[in-house]
Amino acid sequence: MYLVVAHEWGHAVQNRLQRRLVSAAAELQADCLAGAVLYGSAADGDLTFEAGDAREIVDSFQVIGDRTPWTRPGDHGTASQRLQSFSRGGAHGVPACFT
């Protein structure tokens, strides 16, 4: 649940940015922002990752990556691309989502 909320929060951030800052791969950028906010919240002590949470995140991206019946190829990125973007934000914070 946190992953989906954080991803949608990433879109809310994008909607407030100058258009030039929003990536052409907006879905992957939202995943990156989701990683930044979740891992940043954990670093701040506002969120605690429990045993199994990391596995749930990986499993979620396997389910919601492109090649699901309700998406077209290229809509959101493959599971691997999505996880990579999320991990980049988690490891390097918000600035990594704008490089």
Secondary structure, DSSP 8 states (H G I E B T S, - for coil): -HHHHHHHHHHHHHHHS-GGGS-SSHHHHHHHHHHHHHHHHHHTTS----TTHHHHHHHHHHHHSSSSTTS-TTSS--HHHHHHHHHHHHHH-GGGGG-
